Amino acid sequence: MMAAGRLSFSNITALAPMVRVGTLPMRLLALDYGADVVYCEELIDIKMAQCQRVENEVLQTVDFVAPDDRVMFRTCERERDRVVFQMGTADPDRALTVAKLVEKDVAAVDVNMGCPKEYSTKGGMGAALLSDPDKIEAILRKLVAGVSVPVTCKIRILPSLEETISLVQRIQKTGVTAVAVHGRFKEERPRHPVHCDYIQAVAQAVSIPIIANGGSLDLVKTNTDIEEFRKATGASSVMLARAAMWNPSVFSSQGLLPVETVMEEYLKYAIRYDNNAFNTKYCLCQMLRDKVESPLGKQVQAAQTNAEISEAYGLQEFYQQTQDQLQARRDALQSDSQPDRPVMDGDVTTMAVKFERREYPPQITPKMFLLEWSRKEKLEQPLYETVRQQDSPTSVSSGLVCIKALVLYGNLRIKPENVWSLNTMTLDEEQEVLTC
């Protein structure tokens, strides 16, 4: 769905932005089943503005990593021309900062103007923007002028049809490529009927594509229903949230697949791309729906890792094969940049030792191992200071020690000047520098 190298929003079906659902595994699965465009979950501008872009050579992804080491947004080449980055923002300058950070890795940028939840509205974001059209215009104009990819937004309908049409007409003048319209008022929830007449009136009042949203419960249950919803709203395109969350094969023209099959395919992507286990659990529980208290559901809920979730679905072999493949890739990358043998420098021995952050308890770090080792050996405790390493995305800590031999469970990268660089994350985001 590309037009002259840019993503087109005409005559498409899209995976809607959904918090805790729209991460990479779900987006890729939706594309597999036939979605034309996939939106990531709403990501807040303040958090994203602090992120660093990291090319993850092991997972073959691009990660946007926060100062606390969390991967806020992960994407890959497979979805490069189909993924829309949705942000929550109430500030034009900050919105542009985030958009420019991600624009080379996404197909479009979207602003959330429809979320009624407190976490979004309390900062003036989401549906709170609907009462401030001047700010809406300022944000969108800034983005349209500042980035090379299409800019869109997603809104809810206003108390009157006239207000809704007026707002969308004003939004169109900012130069956005499309507007997604959730056919419910700000105070309405999924149990309330969607207002197709509002979406239809908006679609007739503007020339840019209107994407209809909100039909999952009462109108869209199967793939054939998507076209009926499109006709009922007169919209150019359709965006699905809950219907896709429950079973993303709703995008398939071949019809719905058994949810058990879909869950297994989702889990394979979650394993392949090292998805957060609690996020994986959440999505699987949404697909289980009324079976969440079944034996399978209880096993999924009790699981704490993707490995344990894999056991619930009988995918232990796939999990282990994937881990072996990822480890082989790590080893290959490591061998290209690290020596195979210890390096002697006077009475100091420097050697490379693998370190996997996720294999450590949450509060255990290489520093703590070093401190404990020094105590046992009755050596002077290392002193740490915060420094900024060139080309490193965040401030890192360094400690000065002089010992005859040090074996530390870390990914230690020898430098010409005998600097050990400890990779304190699985994804090569932050480095901790230990100088001997």
N, C-alpha and C positions, 0 to 999 in steps of 0.2 A: 504493500500500500504506500508506494513512494511516488511522489510527483516532482520531477525535476530535481531529484536528490533529496527532497524533503518529505517528511511523513505527511500523508494525506489522512484527513479525518472524515472523508466522505465515504458513505456506504461501508462502514466497518462495524465489527463487533469487538468490544474491548473488555478486558478484565478491569474492574473498577478498583480504585485505591482503597485498600482495607487494612487498618492497623492490625499488626501481628499476623496478617494473612499474606499480604502482597510482597513477600520476600522472594529471593531468586528461585527457589524450588517451585513455588506455586506459579510464578510467572512463566517459567520454562514449560511447565506442564500444560498451562493454558495455551501456549503457543503450539505445543504438540497436538493438542486437540482441535485447533482451528481458530483460536483467537487471532485477530489481526494486529491488535495493539494491546500492550499490558502496562498498567500503571503500578508503580511501587506504592507502598504504604506512605501516608503523610509523614514527612520528616521535618522537624522544626528547624527553622533557619538558624537560630542561635546555636544549636548543637552542631549543625552541619558546617557552619562558618568556622568552627574550631577544628574541623577534620583535616587530615592530610590524605592526599591521594597516594595510594600504594599499589603497585603492580605486584600481585601475588603470583609468583612463577610456579608455585606448587599446585595451587588450585586452578591456575590459568584464569584468574579473575582480576578485576580492578576493584579495590576496596577503599572505602572512605572511612578512615579510622579516627576515632575521637581521642582526646588526651588520656582518657581513662582506659584506653586500649580496646574499647568496644568497636566492632565493625558496624557503623551506622547504615551503610549502604554498600551492597555488593552486587556487581553486575559482570557480564561476560560478553564476549564477541557475538555469541549466538543471538542475543537479544538487542544488540547495539542499535539496529535500525527500527526497533519496534517498541522499546521501553520509554515510557514517559515518567520523568522524575517529578513527583508532586511534593511541594513544600507547604508548610504552614508558616505564614509570615504576616506581619503587620507593618513592615518597614521597607520602603523601596530600595534603599541602599543595601541593606542586609540581604534582601531578596536577590539583588543583582550579584552580590558577592558569591552567594551560594550557586546561582545559576551559572556563573562563569567557571566555578570550580568543577561542575559536573558536565558542562555542555559538550565536551569532546567525547563523552562516553554514553550519551543518551540521545534519543531521537527528538525529544521535545521536553519542555518544562511547563508544569501546570501549577497553578496557585489554588489551594483549597479555600473556597469561600462558602462552603456548605455544611461543614461538620458542626453539629450542635453540642458536642460534648464539651464539658468544662475544661479539659486539658487543652483544648484548642481555642475555645472562646475567651478564656480568662486573660490571655495575653493580647486580646483584640484581634485574634486570628479566626479562621474558619467562618462560621455563620455570623460572627460579630461584625465582620466586614460589610455585611449586607446593609447595615445601617449607616455606613460611611462611604458613599459612592465616590467621594473625592479621593479618598485613600485608595480605593479600588483602582481608580483611573491612574493615580500616580504610580502605583506598583506596576501595573500592566504596561504603561507607557515606558517606564524605566527598563523593564525586561525586554520589551519588543525592540527598543533602540539599542540594547546592550549585548544581546546574544545572537548567535547565528542560527539557532534552531527555532522551530515554531514555539510559540507561547500560547497556552490555553488556560482556561480556568473552569472550575466546577462550582456551581451555585445551587441554592435551594430557591423555591419560588417565594415571592413576597406576599403579604396579606391581600393585595389586590392584583388583578390581572394587569391593570394599567401600569402599576408600579413595576411589575416584573418585566413587562415589555420595554418600558422606559430604561430600566437598568441594563438589560441586555443590548439594547440599541446603543447605549452609551459605551458599554464594554466593546462592542464591535468597532467603534470609532478609534479605539486605542491601537488597533492593528493586530489583535489576536487572531489566531488561525481558526479556532473553534471554541464553543462553550458547551460544557456538559450541564444539563439541567436535571436535578433530582426533583421529581414532581411531588414534593411534600413541603409543607410549611416548616419553619424552623422548630416549632414546638411539637410537630408530629413525629411519630415513630413508625417502624415497619408495620405495625398492626393496623395503621390507618391506610385507607385506599390511596393509591397514587392518582394524582390529578392529571390525567392525560390531556385534558382540554387546555390546561395552561401550557404544557409543552408544545402542543400543536399551534397555539396562538403565537408563541415565541418563535417557533420555526418559520411561520409565515411572515413574521415581521422583520426578519433579518436575512442577509444573504450568505453569511458564513454557516458552516455546518453546525447543527445542533445535535448533541448526543443525548438521547433519552436514557434516564436512569431512574430506578425505583420500582421496577415491575417484577422483581424476583418472586415475591410471595404470592400475589394474586393473579399475575398474568404470564410470567415466564417460568415454566417448569421443564420444558424440553427445548431442543434446538428449533423445532418448527414454530414454537411460540415466539421466538425472537423476531421473526419477520412480522408476525401479527402485532407485536408490541410496537414495532417500527411504524407500521401502517396506522395504528391507533393514535400514535403521537404525532405523525407527520414529520418525524425527525429524520435526519440524514443517516444517523447511526444509533447504535444501541450499546449501552454499557451495563454489564452485569456484575453484581456484588454477591449477595447471598446465594443465589442459584449456582454461581460458579464456585463459591466457597464450599458448598455442600457436595458438589460433584462437577469439577471443571470439564468433564467430558460433555457438558451441556453445549460446549462450543462445537462439538463434532457433528457434522452433517450425517454421520452414520448412526446417530442415536446414542443415548446414554449407555455407558458401560457400567457393569456392576461396581459399586463403590469399593468393594474389596480390591478389585483390580486397580482402580484409580489410586487408592491409598498406597499400594505397593509401589506404583510408579512414582508417586510423590516422595515416598520414603527413600527411594533410590537416588533421586535428585538431592534430597536432604543430606544423604551420606556422601554423595559425590562432591558436594560443595560445602561440606563441613558446617551445615546449618546449626544454629543454636538449638540445643536439644529441647529446651522449653518451648521455643517457637514451633519446633516440629510436633511436639505433643499437642500444642494448642490447635494446630491445623488439622491433625488427625482426629482429635476429639470433635471438631466441628463437622467433619465428614461422617463420623460415627452417629452423630445426632442422638436419636432416641436409644441407640445401642451403646451409649457411653458407659452404662452401668453393666454391660455384658462382661463375661470373663475377659474377652479381648480388651474391652474398654478399660477395665480395672487394671489390667496388666500395663496398658499404655500409660495410664495415669500414675502408676507406681514407678514407672521407669524414670531414671535420672540422667541417662546418657543416650545418645543415638545407638550405641551398641546394645543397650538393654531394650530399646524400642525395636531394634532389628530382630531380637529374639522373639518378641511378641508376634512378629509377622513371618517368622521362619526365614529371615534373610541374613542369618549369621554368616553364611558363606560369602554372600555378596559383600557384606560389610567388611569381612576380613580381606577379601580380594582387593577391594577399593583401598583399604588402609595400606596394604602391601604396595599397590601401585603408587600411592601418594608418597609413601616412604622411599620407594625407589627413585622417585622424582627428586625428593629432598636430598637423597644421597648423591645423586648425579650433580645437582646444583652445588652441593657442598664440596664435592671433589674438585669442582672447577675453581673453587676459591680458597680452599684450605689445604694445608700440608697434610700428608699422610702420617708423618712421624712427629714426635716431640722436637721442639727447637730449643737448643741449649744456648743460654746467654749468661756466661759466668756461672753463678750458683742458682740461676733461675731457669726452670724448665717450663716451656709453654707448649701446650698441646690442645688439639681440637677434641671436644667431647660433645656429643649430641645433647640438646636440651629441648624438651617439648613442654611448653607451658601448661597444656591441658592435663599433663600427667602429674602435675604438682597440686597439692591441696591449695585452695584459694589464697590462703595467707602465707604460703611458703614461696620464697623467692631465692634466686642464686645468692643474694646478699646474706640471707639467713644461713644458708649452708656454709658460706665462707666464714661467717662469724663463729659458727659452731665448730668448724674445723680448726680455726685459729685458737679457740679456747682449749680444745683437746690437745693441740700441739704446743700450748703455752707460748703462743706467739703474740706479738703486739696486734691489737685489734685494728683492722683497716679503717681508715678515715675516709668519709665520703663527702663529696661536694657536687653541686649541680652545675653541669656544663652544657653547652650546646655543641654537638658534634656537627661538623660540616656535612651537608646533605642529609642530616637526620631530621625527621619530621617533628620531633618534640625534644624538649630538654631531657637530658639523661643524667644519671649519676655515675660518678667514678670513684674508685677507691684505690689507694696506694698501698701495696703490700710488697714485702721482700721475703720470699720463702724459697727453700730449696726445690720443692716440688709441690704442685697444687693440682689435684684432680677434682674438678667441679662439674656437676651435672649441668653443663651449659653448652650452647652452640657457640664455641669460641673461635673467632676468626683472627688469625695471626696477621698482623700488619708489619710492614718493613721496619717500623720503629718499635716492634715488640709490644704492640697494644692488643689486648684481648678484647674482642667485641662480642658481648653476650647478647644473643637474640632472645629477648625476654618474652617474645610472642611467637605463636605458631606461624604467623603470617608475615614475619619480617617487618613488622611495623615499627617497633621501638627497639633501640639498642642500648645496652648498658655497658659502659666502657670500663674495663679494669686494666690499669697500667701497672706493670711490674718494672 
